[in-house]
Amino acid sequence: MPELPEAEVVARQIRARLVGARLTGSWFGRPDIVREGYRDRNWYAGSVLRAVERFGKSVVLRLEHQEEIRYIVAELGMTGLLLFPAAQTRFPQHVHVRLTFTGGAESELRYWNPRRFGRISLFDQSGLERYLTRRFGCDPLTVTSEKFLTIIKERSGRLKALMMHQQAIAGIGNIYANEILFRARLHPDVRASRLPVAKVEELFRITREVLLEAISCGGSSVRDFFAPDGSEGRFKGRHLVYGKEGLPCPNGCGRVIRRLQSERSSFICPACQARTPRRQRTSSPAPKNNSDLERSLATA
Ligand SMILES: [Zn+2]
């Protein structure tokens, strides 16, 4: 947390309010939170914010100054937020970076993070490209279904770990992996490469649906996520399994949601997300009643 939908909501708000604005000043309060791929911090003063993009869970500000381009990359980590001033009054401490702007709908953008996971990085073009290549695999919202199929079928690892592996599929963390796998009726530990093609295609469709629906809801405010304007994400109200341990399965199968203690906690319905789908467990369906049983014994 935050994951792809939250980072996308952050990028969209900053884009709408600050693209075209001029950066008049910057303040970096904590040296250990800033990674300087590009060392001249003074370059940024006077530059114009030309674009705001999202890669995985990172938000990338593209700044232009006298036809040169530099970047500021914000990793939100576990608890990081990018906030406009009005929203930040709720979080008086732990502001580590302030970027001041003129000519936009906001006067400042602040990087808030009470924990040290998450960074602000400064990059030139080649530094950004190296960073993106090293950190991020395909984006689930722009990758083709063919490429997604290749990624899943080429890996022998467990499906949920693969879905959360940033260098394979960028942006999905524990919350959305749980929600996607429940909707796709897949067990987290199923081997990725063993999934039938049709099932991978369904997984691809559901992955996109869940992420796009979450973005349209402003993300999920689990623990401390807020958009730059201070608004909360409403997708938490649509979670079907994440944090729902002990509650009835939303599919109405009669079982309750269980929490598996793997490396990251998984929330599953043991019936709807059986590790081996029932029809594959035996070559023929189990006898339903005595007459079926008699018939199957008679033909054996
Ligand atoms: Zn169920």
Residues whose N, C-alpha, C, O or C-beta is under 5 A from the ligand:
A	BS01	ZN	C249 N251 C253 C269 A271 C272
